Amino acid sequence: MSPLPDDSSVADNDTIREQDKLARKWAYLMCHNAYIPLSQPEVEERLRDMVTRLVTALRAEPVDTSAATEITEQLVAMNCADSVCLRCTVQVLGRGLLKSRRLRDVDRLADKVVSMIAAISASYAESIRKTVFRQQEEVEQALVMAVRDARWNLKVSEARFDEVATCSSSGIVITDLTGRFIRANHSFGQIVDYTTAELAKLSLFDLVHPDEAPYLRESYQALLDGENERFRRGQRLVRQDGELARVSVTATLLRDGDDQPRHFVTVVEDGTELKLLQNELSRQALHDVLTGLPNRQFFTTHLESVLRRADPAYGVTLYHLDLDAFSLITGGLGRRTGDLLLIAVAERLKAVLAGEKAMVARFDGDEFAIVVENSPSTPDVLSMVVSINEELSEPVYIDDNGVAATASIGVVDRPPRNMDPAELLRASDMTLRRAKSNGRRQWELFHPEQHERDRRTFGLAAAMPGAWENGELSVDYRPIVRLSDKEVVGTEAVLRWDHPEYGLLDDERCLALAEESGLILALGPWLLRTACQRMRWDKTVPLSVNLTAQQSSDGDLVGEIAAVLRETGMPPERLWIGMPVKTLLADKGEAMDNMKLLADNGVQTVAVDFGGTSGDMVCVEDLPLRAVRIAPWLTAREPVSGSPVTHSLLDMSSLVHLSGAQVIVDGVYSEERARWWRNAGADFAQGALFS
């Protein structure tokens, strides 16, 4: 039997297939819209290399936009050098790169893809300009040679003109020295929407925008006076339907056999479509494609100017929103429903702010932002928050489903005028995080002191992987004592961080930071393995390790613990694994399943942060628990005679014992508290008294 591929090889194969699919789609569109002197497989191979180059460039920090120039040069060399090819390129890459599995972990991917597409567009425009200029020069030279060779023999010159001009996609005209049309090819007629017969009655200057006609006359006069051999300039021509055509005009003077000036030859390249495409790309670079709202880049720039010009008496207010349970809507009703809801949310937010001088923007996913330039009539923050959630909570009917979304909101009210926009957005984001941690439809107001604490916490979380690699993290051990005789009956492995600035960080802080950063799923097995290796020689003392919520619900948990036990030779019955009661009750069954499987494999299981509620007691009854660990906030309470809480604590141990489990209390700091808990029926204790 062949071995199964590992996860990395599967991921690599998925990435290759994904990039192949993107290259095939790109090649199909390019081959159907341009003449490429290569077979389609050859085109696919070249475009696949370009996709790989783009993915690598987008993963670089900062984004390597030089890839845009390289790719554009390759496309132009393949004869993909017109606005249709640019549109195909933007369409395929803009969508494909945003969905790439290889780029899922790239921070602010949408902004980076927009920057790359904009760079490709700019490079494309420059390459097209150079290509057109080269073609124009070739056409001009051919025309001049045709006219000179014929010595202006009318029939011969017309034949030569038709031969050259008919095959050109550029507009080509011959005018007399006053600008009246003598000859014009079909391409020029299409640009200005006139027939050849209609043009014969007009002058070139009749088609030039009135504001620009004098300058164009000066350019032709300079040719006539011999000041220049040719000129090239951008121009606006007025079409017969009144629309403007943005063109590039290149002109030269024709002389007769006696070297006298006779006619002008003018080559006109229509840049209207390219200009429109560039304008659309510019708009997309600053706006969210789905909702049409300004994006983060535009909002940040606007925020900077708003802060500077705001009325000092009223200032500005920044609202940072995140929709509650949006993933449930997309998961249950589909992505289309989610997109339509986002569009509705955008319209409703604009409606709430209709009477204010404000900008509403969409950042990423279900994240929005609002900046309001306050005035005497602007509602206060609370009123605005209430209005936003009342408006959003009204159902939107999509395919007969009434869908509504409330929002968690972080608010920064009247920040300093000199505050950096990026720092202001960080402040609003951290404030939003605090609001979300309190549940749905909550809001929080920015406080500088809290912000500094949050920044310190997030900074520690971000630095934790490096600290682990540098050896600043270590495993420490705390004794577990039997209350009846004070004998040590077990030890708990805990995490410590010897931080160079903040000193020794305890286990609770370390685990919270690891949980926040996502490092816990890598750090947890390391802690367990380190502790098991140290304790395997002691055949009598059990080892206790408490898990976080993420660890408890991890689908690989049971396999990882089994692997550690095999590697270290630690007997499973000597390992006590604790899981938070809240996680056991709240999740979708992963933690409960993990606990049951561990118990089936001989591992001793403990319910941590036990509070004695009816839900907690359900865990005791339904799960194969060796012990429960009383929540520290309960242990810390001073017992008061006659208090309902004290009474329930006294009953708790008896109820737990009825199910066959034992009781552990943590945070015992005095003989008096140890005695009280022993009398209350607790079996084991930890805390400062025993350390």
C-alpha positions as CSV (number, residue, x, y, z in Angstrom):
1,M,0.0,0.0,0.0
2,S,1.3,3.5,-0.9
3,P,2.0,5.8,1.9
4,L,-0.4,8.7,2.3
5,P,0.9,12.1,1.3
6,D,1.7,14.5,4.2
7,D,-0.2,17.7,4.7
8,S,2.6,19.9,3.1
9,S,2.7,17.9,-0.1
10,V,-1.1,18.0,-0.4
11,A,-0.9,21.8,0.2
12,D,1.8,22.1,-2.5
13,N,-0.2,20.1,-5.0
14,D,-3.3,22.2,-4.3
15,T,-1.2,25.4,-4.9
16,I,0.1,24.0,-8.2
17,R,-3.3,23.0,-9.4
18,E,-4.7,26.4,-8.4
19,Q,-2.0,28.3,-10.3
20,D,-2.4,26.0,-13.3
21,K,-6.1,26.8,-13.4
22,L,-5.5,30.6,-13.1
23,A,-2.9,30.4,-15.9
24,R,-5.3,28.4,-18.2
25,K,-8.1,30.9,-17.7
26,W,-5.7,33.8,-18.4
27,A,-4.3,32.1,-21.5
28,Y,-7.7,31.4,-22.9
29,L,-8.8,35.0,-22.6
30,M,-5.6,36.4,-24.0
31,C,-5.5,33.9,-27.0
32,H,-9.1,34.8,-27.9
33,N,-8.5,38.6,-27.7
34,A,-5.0,39.0,-29.3
35,Y,-2.8,37.4,-31.9
36,I,-0.1,35.6,-30.0
37,P,2.6,33.8,-32.2
38,L,2.7,30.9,-29.7
39,S,0.7,27.7,-29.1
40,Q,-1.8,27.8,-26.3
41,P,0.2,25.4,-24.1
42,E,3.3,27.7,-24.6
43,V,1.2,30.7,-23.6
44,E,-0.1,28.8,-20.5
45,E,3.4,27.9,-19.5
46,R,4.6,31.5,-19.7
47,L,1.6,32.8,-17.9
48,R,2.0,30.1,-15.2
49,D,5.5,31.4,-14.5
50,M,4.1,34.9,-14.3
51,V,1.5,33.8,-11.7
52,T,4.2,32.2,-9.6
53,R,6.3,35.4,-9.8
54,L,3.3,37.5,-8.7
55,V,2.5,35.2,-5.8
56,T,6.1,35.4,-4.6
57,A,6.1,39.2,-5.0
58,L,2.9,39.6,-3.0
59,R,4.3,37.5,-0.2
60,A,7.3,39.8,0.0
61,E,7.3,42.5,2.7
62,P,7.0,45.2,1.4
63,V,5.3,44.1,-1.9
64,D,7.8,43.6,-4.7
65,T,6.1,45.8,-7.4
66,S,9.0,45.3,-9.8
67,A,7.3,42.1,-10.7
68,A,4.6,44.3,-12.5
69,T,7.2,45.7,-14.9
70,E,8.8,42.3,-15.6
71,I,5.4,40.7,-16.3
72,T,4.2,43.6,-18.5
73,E,7.4,43.5,-20.6
74,Q,6.9,39.8,-21.1
75,L,3.2,40.3,-22.1
76,V,4.1,43.1,-24.6
77,A,6.8,40.8,-26.1
78,M,4.1,38.2,-26.6
79,N,2.1,40.8,-28.6
80,C,-0.4,41.3,-25.7
81,A,-0.1,45.0,-25.9
82,D,-3.5,46.6,-26.1
83,S,-6.3,47.7,-23.7
84,V,-8.3,44.5,-24.2
85,C,-5.4,42.4,-23.0
86,L,-4.9,44.7,-20.1
87,R,-8.6,44.3,-19.2
88,C,-8.3,40.5,-19.3
89,T,-5.2,40.6,-17.2
90,V,-6.8,42.8,-14.5
91,Q,-10.0,40.7,-14.5
92,V,-8.2,37.4,-14.1
93,L,-5.5,38.4,-11.7
94,G,-7.6,40.7,-9.6
95,R,-10.0,37.9,-8.7
96,G,-7.6,35.0,-8.8
97,L,-5.0,36.3,-6.5
98,L,-7.5,37.4,-3.9
99,K,-8.7,33.8,-3.7
100,S,-5.3,32.1,-3.8
101,R,-4.7,29.6,-1.0
102,R,-1.0,30.5,-1.1
103,L,-1.8,34.0,-0.1
104,R,-4.4,33.4,2.6
105,D,-2.0,34.3,5.4
106,V,-0.8,37.5,3.7
107,D,-1.7,40.5,5.8
108,R,-3.9,43.1,4.1
109,L,-3.9,41.0,0.9
110,A,-6.6,43.1,-0.8
111,D,-4.6,46.3,-0.5
112,K,-1.5,44.5,-1.8
113,V,-3.3,43.0,-4.8
114,V,-4.7,46.4,-5.7
115,S,-1.3,47.9,-5.5
116,M,0.1,45.2,-7.8
117,I,-2.7,45.5,-10.3
118,A,-2.3,49.3,-10.3
119,A,1.5,48.8,-11.0
120,I,0.7,46.4,-13.8
121,S,-1.8,48.9,-15.3
122,A,0.7,51.8,-15.1
123,S,3.5,49.7,-16.6
124,Y,1.1,48.4,-19.3
125,A,0.1,52.0,-20.2
126,E,3.7,53.0,-20.6
127,S,4.5,49.9,-22.7
128,I,1.5,50.5,-24.9
129,R,2.5,54.1,-25.3
130,K,6.0,53.1,-26.4
131,T,4.6,50.4,-28.8
132,V,2.2,52.9,-30.3
133,F,4.9,55.5,-30.7
134,R,7.1,53.0,-32.5
135,Q,4.2,51.9,-34.8
136,Q,3.4,55.6,-35.5
137,E,7.0,56.2,-36.5
138,E,7.0,53.2,-38.8
139,V,3.7,54.4,-40.4
140,E,5.0,57.9,-40.8
141,Q,8.2,56.8,-42.5
142,A,6.2,54.5,-44.8
143,L,3.9,57.4,-45.8
144,V,6.7,59.8,-46.3
145,M,8.6,57.4,-48.5
146,A,5.4,56.6,-50.4
147,V,4.7,60.3,-51.1
148,R,8.3,61.2,-51.9
149,D,8.8,58.2,-54.2
150,A,5.7,59.1,-56.1
151,R,6.6,62.8,-56.4
152,W,3.0,63.4,-55.5
153,N,1.7,61.6,-58.5
154,L,-1.9,61.5,-57.4
155,K,-2.8,58.0,-58.4
156,V,0.4,56.5,-57.1
157,S,0.3,58.4,-53.8
158,E,-3.3,57.4,-53.2
159,A,-2.4,53.7,-53.8
160,R,0.6,53.9,-51.4
161,F,-1.5,55.7,-48.8
162,D,-4.3,53.1,-49.0
163,E,-1.8,50.3,-48.7
164,V,-0.2,51.7,-45.5
165,A,-3.2,53.4,-43.9
166,T,-5.8,50.7,-44.4
167,C,-3.8,48.1,-42.4
168,S,-3.2,50.5,-39.5
169,S,-5.3,50.5,-36.3
170,S,-4.1,54.1,-35.8
171,G,-6.0,57.0,-37.4
172,I,-3.9,58.5,-40.3
173,V,-4.8,61.8,-42.0
174,I,-3.3,64.0,-44.6
175,T,-4.3,67.7,-44.4
176,D,-3.3,70.8,-46.3
177,L,-1.3,73.5,-44.6
178,T,-4.6,75.1,-43.2
179,G,-5.6,71.8,-41.6
180,R,-8.4,70.8,-44.1
181,F,-8.6,67.0,-44.7
182,I,-7.3,65.6,-47.9
183,R,-7.2,62.0,-47.0
184,A,-8.3,60.0,-43.8
185,N,-8.3,56.3,-43.2
186,H,-11.2,54.3,-41.8
187,S,-9.6,54.1,-38.3
188,F,-9.6,57.9,-37.9
189,G,-13.3,58.0,-39.0
190,Q,-14.1,55.5,-36.3
191,I,-12.3,57.6,-33.6
192,V,-14.2,60.8,-34.4
193,D,-17.5,59.2,-35.7
194,Y,-17.4,60.9,-39.1
195,T,-17.5,59.4,-42.6
196,T,-14.8,60.2,-45.2
197,A,-17.3,62.4,-47.1
198,E,-18.1,64.3,-43.9
199,L,-14.5,64.9,-43.1
200,A,-13.8,66.3,-46.5
201,K,-15.9,69.3,-45.5
202,L,-14.0,69.9,-42.3
203,S,-10.7,71.0,-40.9
204,L,-8.8,69.1,-38.3
205,F,-9.1,72.1,-36.0
206,D,-12.9,71.8,-36.3
207,L,-12.6,68.6,-34.3
208,V,-10.3,69.8,-31.6
209,H,-11.6,70.8,-28.3
210,P,-12.0,74.7,-28.3
211,D,-9.7,75.1,-25.3
212,E,-6.9,73.2,-27.0
213,A,-7.2,74.3,-30.7
214,P,-4.9,77.4,-30.3
215,Y,-2.1,75.2,-28.8
216,L,-2.4,72.7,-31.6
217,R,-2.2,75.4,-34.3
218,E,1.0,76.6,-32.7
219,S,2.5,73.1,-32.9
220,Y,1.7,72.8,-36.6
221,Q,3.0,76.3,-37.2
222,A,6.3,75.3,-35.6
223,L,6.5,72.4,-38.1
224,L,5.9,74.8,-40.9
225,D,8.5,77.2,-39.7
226,G,11.1,74.5,-39.5
227,E,11.5,74.7,-35.7
228,N,10.7,71.0,-35.2
229,E,10.7,68.0,-37.5
230,R,7.7,66.4,-35.7
231,F,5.6,66.9,-32.6
232,R,3.7,64.6,-30.3
233,R,1.0,65.7,-27.8
234,G,-2.1,64.5,-26.0
235,Q,-5.3,66.0,-27.4
236,R,-9.1,66.0,-26.9
237,L,-11.1,65.6,-30.1
238,V,-14.9,66.2,-30.2
239,R,-16.7,63.3,-31.8
240,Q,-19.8,63.8,-33.9
241,D,-22.0,62.6,-31.0
242,G,-20.5,65.2,-28.7
243,E,-18.4,62.8,-26.7
244,L,-14.7,63.5,-26.2
245,A,-12.0,61.2,-27.5
246,R,-8.7,61.4,-25.7
247,V,-6.0,60.8,-28.3
248,S,-2.3,61.1,-28.9
249,V,-1.4,63.2,-32.0
250,T,1.9,62.8,-33.9
251,A,2.5,65.0,-36.9
252,T,5.2,65.7,-39.5
253,L,5.5,67.9,-42.5
254,L,5.6,66.6,-46.1
255,R,7.6,68.6,-48.7
256,D,7.4,68.3,-52.5
257,G,10.2,67.7,-55.0
258,D,11.4,71.3,-54.7
259,D,11.5,70.9,-50.9
260,Q,8.5,73.2,-50.4
261,P,6.0,72.4,-47.6
262,R,2.8,70.9,-49.1
263,H,0.9,68.8,-46.5
264,F,0.9,67.5,-43.0
265,V,0.7,63.8,-42.1
266,T,-0.9,63.2,-38.7
267,V,-1.2,59.9,-36.9
268,V,-3.9,59.8,-34.2
269,E,-3.9,57.0,-31.5
270,D,-7.2,56.7,-29.6
271,G,-6.4,56.5,-25.9
272,T,-10.1,56.8,-24.7
273,E,-10.6,53.2,-23.8
274,L,-7.3,52.9,-22.1
275,K,-8.0,56.2,-20.2
276,L,-11.4,54.9,-19.1
277,L,-9.8,51.6,-18.0
278,Q,-7.1,53.5,-16.1
279,N,-9.8,55.6,-14.4
280,E,-11.7,52.5,-13.5
281,L,-8.6,50.9,-12.1
282,S,-7.9,54.0,-10.1
283,R,-11.4,54.0,-8.8
284,Q,-11.1,50.3,-7.8
285,A,-7.8,51.0,-6.1
286,L,-9.6,53.4,-3.8
287,H,-13.0,51.8,-3.5
288,D,-14.4,48.5,-2.4
289,V,-15.6,46.6,-5.5
290,L,-18.6,45.0,-3.9
291,T,-20.2,48.0,-2.0
292,G,-18.7,50.9,-3.9
293,L,-17.6,52.4,-0.6
294,P,-14.1,53.9,-0.1
295,N,-11.6,51.2,1.0
296,R,-9.0,51.3,3.7
297,Q,-6.4,53.1,1.6
298,F,-8.8,55.9,0.6
299,F,-10.2,56.2,4.1
300,T,-6.8,56.5,5.7
301,T,-5.8,59.3,3.3
302,H,-9.2,61.1,4.0
303,L,-8.8,60.6,7.7
304,E,-5.5,62.5,7.6
305,S,-7.0,65.5,5.9
306,V,-10.1,65.4,8.1
307,L,-8.0,65.5,11.3
308,R,-6.2,68.6,10.0
309,R,-9.2,70.6,9.0
310,A,-11.6,69.6,11.8
311,D,-13.3,72.3,13.8
312,P,-11.3,72.3,17.1
313,A,-14.5,72.9,19.1
314,Y,-16.1,69.7,17.9
315,G,-13.4,67.5,16.4
316,V,-14.0,64.2,14.6
317,T,-15.3,60.8,15.8
318,L,-14.2,57.5,14.4
319,Y,-16.5,54.5,14.5
320,H,-14.9,51.1,13.8
321,L,-17.6,48.4,13.1
322,D,-17.5,44.6,12.8
323,L,-20.7,42.7,12.0
324,D,-21.8,40.1,14.6
325,A,-22.1,36.5,13.5
326,F,-21.6,37.3,9.8
327,S,-19.8,34.0,9.3
328,L,-23.0,32.2,10.4
329,I,-25.0,34.0,7.7
330,T,-22.5,33.1,4.9
331,G,-22.1,29.6,6.3
332,G,-25.8,28.9,6.6
333,L,-27.2,30.9,3.6
334,G,-24.2,31.1,1.2
335,R,-21.7,33.7,0.1
336,R,-24.2,35.4,-2.2
337,T,-26.5,36.2,0.7
338,G,-23.5,37.5,2.6
339,D,-22.5,39.8,-0.2
340,L,-26.0,41.1,-0.6
341,L,-26.2,41.8,3.1
342,L,-22.9,43.7,3.0
343,I,-24.3,45.9,0.2
344,A,-27.4,46.5,2.3
345,V,-25.3,47.4,5.3
346,A,-23.3,49.9,3.3
347,E,-26.5,51.6,2.1
348,R,-28.0,51.7,5.6
349,L,-24.8,53.1,7.1
350,K,-24.9,55.9,4.5
351,A,-28.5,56.5,5.4
352,V,-27.7,56.9,9.1
353,L,-25.0,59.4,8.3
354,A,-27.0,61.2,5.5
355,G,-27.3,64.4,7.5
356,E,-23.6,64.5,8.6
357,K,-20.4,65.4,7.0
358,A,-19.0,61.9,7.1
359,M,-17.3,59.1,5.2
360,V,-18.4,55.4,5.4
361,A,-15.8,52.9,4.3
362,R,-15.5,49.1,4.0
363,F,-12.2,47.7,5.1
364,D,-12.1,43.9,4.9
365,G,-14.8,41.2,5.1
366,D,-17.5,42.4,7.4
367,E,-15.5,45.3,8.8
368,F,-16.6,48.9,8.2
369,A,-15.4,52.4,9.4
370,I,-17.1,55.8,9.7
371,V,-15.4,59.1,10.3
372,V,-17.7,62.0,11.2
373,E,-16.7,65.7,11.2
374,N,-18.7,66.8,14.2
375,S,-20.9,69.9,14.2
376,P,-23.2,71.4,16.8
377,S,-26.1,69.2,15.5
378,T,-24.1,66.0,15.4
379,P,-25.7,63.3,17.7
380,D,-23.6,62.2,20.7
381,V,-21.7,59.0,20.5
382,L,-24.3,56.9,22.3
383,S,-27.1,58.2,20.1
384,M,-25.1,57.4,17.0
385,V,-24.3,53.9,18.2
386,V,-27.9,53.2,19.0
387,S,-29.0,54.6,15.6
388,I,-26.5,52.4,13.7
389,N,-27.6,49.2,15.4
390,E,-31.3,50.0,15.2
391,E,-30.9,50.5,11.5
392,L,-28.8,47.4,11.0
393,S,-31.1,45.2,13.1
394,E,-34.0,45.6,10.6
395,P,-34.2,42.5,8.5
396,V,-33.1,42.5,4.9
397,Y,-35.1,40.0,2.8
398,I,-32.9,37.9,0.5
399,D,-34.4,34.9,-1.3
400,D,-37.3,34.9,1.2
401,N,-34.9,34.9,4.2
402,G,-35.1,37.8,6.6
403,V,-31.5,38.5,7.4
404,A,-30.2,41.1,9.9
405,A,-26.9,42.0,11.3
406,T,-25.9,43.9,14.4
407,A,-22.5,45.4,14.9
408,S,-19.8,45.6,17.6
409,I,-18.4,49.1,17.6
410,G,-15.1,50.7,18.8
411,V,-15.3,54.4,19.1
412,V,-12.5,57.0,19.2
413,D,-14.1,60.4,20.1
414,R,-12.3,63.6,19.3
415,P,-8.7,62.4,19.0
416,P,-5.9,65.0,18.9
417,R,-5.6,66.8,15.6
418,N,-1.9,65.8,15.3
419,M,-2.6,62.1,15.9
420,D,-1.2,59.9,13.1
421,P,-4.0,58.2,11.0
422,A,-2.4,54.8,11.2
423,E,-2.1,55.1,15.0
424,L,-5.8,56.3,15.2
425,L,-6.9,53.2,13.3
426,R,-4.9,51.0,15.5
427,A,-6.6,52.6,18.5
428,S,-10.0,52.1,17.0
429,D,-9.2,48.5,16.1
430,M,-8.1,47.7,19.7
431,T,-11.2,49.4,21.1
432,L,-13.3,47.2,18.7
433,R,-11.6,44.1,20.0
434,R,-12.5,45.0,23.6
435,A,-16.1,45.5,22.5
436,K,-16.3,42.1,20.7
437,S,-14.8,40.4,23.8
438,N,-17.9,41.5,25.8
439,G,-20.4,39.8,23.4
440,R,-22.5,40.9,20.5
441,R,-23.9,44.3,19.8
442,Q,-21.5,45.9,22.3
443,W,-19.6,49.1,21.9
444,E,-16.5,50.5,23.7
445,L,-15.1,54.0,23.9
446,F,-11.4,54.5,23.5
447,H,-9.5,55.2,26.7
448,P,-5.8,56.2,26.5
449,E,-4.8,54.2,29.6
450,Q,-6.6,51.1,28.4
451,H,-5.1,51.6,24.9
452,E,-1.6,51.5,26.4
453,R,-2.4,48.3,28.3
454,D,-3.8,46.8,25.1
455,R,-0.8,47.8,23.1
456,R,1.5,46.3,25.7
457,T,-0.5,43.0,25.7
458,F,-0.6,42.8,21.9
459,G,3.1,43.7,21.8
460,L,3.9,40.8,24.2
461,A,1.7,38.4,22.2
462,A,3.5,39.4,18.9
463,A,6.9,39.0,20.6
464,M,6.2,35.6,22.1
465,P,7.3,33.4,19.2
466,G,10.7,35.1,19.2
467,A,11.0,34.8,23.0
468,W,10.3,31.1,22.8
469,E,13.0,30.7,20.1
470,N,15.4,32.7,22.2
471,G,14.9,30.6,25.3
472,E,13.1,33.1,27.4
473,L,10.2,30.7,28.0
474,S,10.6,27.9,30.4
475,V,8.6,25.2,32.3
476,D,8.3,25.5,36.0
477,Y,6.6,23.2,38.5
478,R,4.1,23.7,41.3
479,P,3.3,21.1,44.0
480,I,-0.1,19.7,44.5
481,V,-0.7,18.9,48.2
482,R,-3.1,16.5,49.9
483,L,-5.0,18.7,52.5
484,S,-5.4,15.9,55.0
485,D,-1.7,15.4,55.7
486,K,0.1,18.1,53.6
487,E,1.9,15.5,51.6
488,V,2.9,16.3,48.0
489,V,0.9,14.0,45.8
490,G,1.5,15.6,42.4
491,T,3.1,18.4,40.4
492,E,1.7,20.9,37.9
493,A,3.7,22.0,34.9
494,V,3.4,25.8,34.3
495,L,4.8,28.2,31.8
496,R,7.1,31.1,32.7
497,W,8.4,34.0,30.6
498,D,11.5,35.8,31.9
499,H,10.9,39.0,30.0
500,P,13.9,41.4,29.8
501,E,11.6,44.4,30.4
502,Y,8.6,43.2,32.4
503,G,10.3,40.6,34.5
504,L,8.8,37.1,35.2
505,L,5.4,36.6,33.7
506,D,3.3,33.9,35.3
507,D,1.5,31.0,33.8
508,E,-1.9,32.6,33.5
509,R,-0.4,35.6,31.6
510,C,1.7,33.4,29.4
511,L,-1.2,31.2,28.4
512,A,-3.5,34.2,27.7
513,L,-0.8,35.7,25.4
514,A,-0.2,32.4,23.6
515,E,-3.9,32.0,23.1
516,E,-4.2,35.5,21.8
517,S,-1.4,35.1,19.3
518,G,-2.3,31.5,18.2
519,L,1.0,30.2,19.4
520,I,-0.6,28.0,22.0
521,L,-1.2,25.1,19.6
522,A,2.6,24.8,19.0
523,L,3.7,25.9,22.5
524,G,1.3,23.5,24.3
525,P,2.9,20.2,23.0
526,W,6.3,21.6,23.8
527,L,5.4,22.3,27.4
528,L,3.8,18.8,27.8
529,R,6.8,17.1,26.2
530,T,9.3,19.0,28.3
531,A,7.4,18.2,31.5
532,C,7.0,14.5,30.7
533,Q,10.7,14.1,29.9
534,R,11.6,15.6,33.2
535,M,9.0,13.6,35.2
536,R,9.3,10.2,33.6
537,W,12.0,9.0,36.1
538,D,9.7,9.7,39.1
539,K,7.4,6.7,39.1
540,T,5.1,7.9,41.9
541,V,4.2,11.6,41.4
542,P,1.5,12.4,38.8
543,L,2.0,15.3,36.4
544,S,-0.8,17.8,35.9
545,V,-1.1,20.1,32.8
546,N,-3.9,22.5,32.3
547,L,-5.0,23.3,28.7
548,T,-6.5,26.5,27.2
549,A,-9.8,26.7,25.3
550,Q,-8.0,26.4,21.9
551,Q,-6.0,23.4,23.0
552,S,-9.0,21.6,24.5
553,S,-10.9,21.9,21.2
554,D,-8.0,21.0,18.9
555,G,-8.8,18.1,16.7
556,D,-5.1,16.9,16.9
557,L,-5.0,17.0,20.7
558,V,-5.5,13.3,21.5
559,G,-2.9,12.3,18.8
560,E,-0.3,14.8,20.1
561,I,-0.7,13.7,23.7
562,A,-0.4,10.0,22.7
563,A,2.8,10.8,20.7
564,V,4.3,12.6,23.7
565,L,3.5,9.7,26.0
566,R,5.1,7.2,23.5
567,E,8.2,9.4,23.0
568,T,8.8,10.0,26.7
569,G,7.7,6.7,28.2
570,M,5.3,8.5,30.6
571,P,2.5,6.1,31.7
572,P,-0.9,7.7,30.7
573,E,-2.4,7.1,34.2
574,R,0.2,9.5,35.7
575,L,-0.8,12.3,33.4
576,W,-3.6,14.6,34.6
577,I,-5.0,16.8,31.8
578,G,-7.3,19.8,32.7
579,M,-9.8,21.5,30.4
580,P,-11.9,24.6,31.2
581,V,-15.5,23.9,32.1
582,K,-16.7,26.8,30.0
583,T,-15.1,25.2,26.9
584,L,-16.5,21.8,27.7
585,L,-20.0,23.3,27.9
586,A,-19.9,25.9,25.2
587,D,-18.2,24.3,22.2
588,K,-19.7,21.9,19.6
589,G,-18.4,18.8,21.2
590,E,-14.7,18.8,20.3
591,A,-13.5,19.3,23.8
592,M,-15.9,16.8,25.3
593,D,-14.9,14.2,22.7
594,N,-11.2,14.9,23.4
595,M,-11.7,14.4,27.1
596,K,-13.6,11.1,26.6
597,L,-10.9,9.8,24.3
598,L,-8.1,10.7,26.7
599,A,-10.0,9.0,29.5
600,D,-10.4,5.9,27.4
601,N,-6.7,5.9,26.8
602,G,-6.0,6.0,30.6
603,V,-5.2,9.7,31.0
604,Q,-6.7,11.3,34.1
605,T,-9.0,14.2,33.3
606,V,-9.8,17.3,35.3
607,A,-12.5,20.0,34.8
608,V,-10.8,23.4,35.4
609,D,-12.4,26.7,36.6
610,F,-15.2,24.7,38.2
611,G,-17.9,26.9,39.8
612,G,-20.6,24.5,41.0
613,T,-23.3,25.7,38.7
614,S,-25.9,23.3,37.4
615,G,-24.0,23.3,34.0
616,D,-20.8,22.5,35.8
617,M,-22.4,19.6,37.7
618,V,-23.6,18.2,34.3
619,C,-19.9,17.9,33.3
620,V,-19.2,16.0,36.6
621,E,-22.1,13.6,35.9
622,D,-21.6,13.1,32.1
623,L,-17.8,13.1,31.8
624,P,-15.2,10.6,33.1
625,L,-13.5,13.1,35.5
626,R,-10.8,12.3,38.0
627,A,-11.1,15.7,39.7
628,V,-12.5,19.2,39.4
629,R,-10.4,22.3,40.0
630,I,-12.3,25.1,41.8
631,A,-12.2,28.5,40.0
632,P,-9.7,30.8,41.5
633,W,-12.2,33.6,41.9
634,L,-14.2,31.3,44.2
635,T,-11.1,30.2,46.2
636,A,-10.2,33.8,46.8
637,R,-13.6,34.7,48.4
638,E,-13.5,35.1,52.1
639,P,-16.1,32.7,53.7
640,V,-18.9,34.5,55.5
641,S,-21.1,32.6,57.9
642,G,-24.6,32.3,56.6
643,S,-23.8,33.5,53.1
644,P,-25.5,31.6,50.3
645,V,-22.1,31.4,48.4
646,T,-20.4,30.0,51.5
647,H,-23.2,27.4,51.9
648,S,-22.9,26.3,48.2
649,L,-19.2,26.0,48.6
650,L,-19.6,23.7,51.6
651,D,-22.1,21.6,49.6
652,M,-20.0,21.5,46.4
653,S,-17.4,19.0,47.5
654,S,-20.1,16.6,48.7
655,L,-21.8,16.7,45.3
656,V,-18.6,16.2,43.4
657,H,-17.6,13.3,45.6
658,L,-21.0,11.6,44.8
659,S,-19.9,11.3,41.2
660,G,-16.5,9.8,42.2
661,A,-14.4,12.8,41.4
662,Q,-12.0,14.7,43.8
663,V,-11.7,18.4,44.5
664,I,-8.7,20.6,44.0
665,V,-8.5,24.2,45.2
666,D,-5.9,26.7,44.0
667,G,-4.8,30.0,45.5
668,V,-4.5,28.8,49.1
669,Y,-2.2,31.3,50.8
670,S,-2.7,30.6,54.5
671,E,-3.1,27.9,57.0
672,E,-6.5,29.3,57.9
673,R,-7.7,28.9,54.3
674,A,-6.2,25.5,54.0
675,R,-8.1,24.4,57.1
676,W,-11.4,25.9,55.9
677,W,-11.2,24.1,52.6
678,R,-10.2,20.8,54.2
679,N,-13.3,21.1,56.4
680,A,-15.3,22.0,53.3
681,G,-14.3,18.6,51.8
682,A,-11.6,19.6,49.4
683,D,-9.0,16.9,48.7
684,F,-6.0,18.7,47.3
685,A,-4.7,22.3,47.2
686,Q,-2.1,24.5,45.5
687,G,-1.0,28.0,46.2
688,A,1.6,30.3,47.9
689,L,1.3,28.3,51.2
690,F,2.8,25.2,49.6
691,S,5.3,26.8,47.1
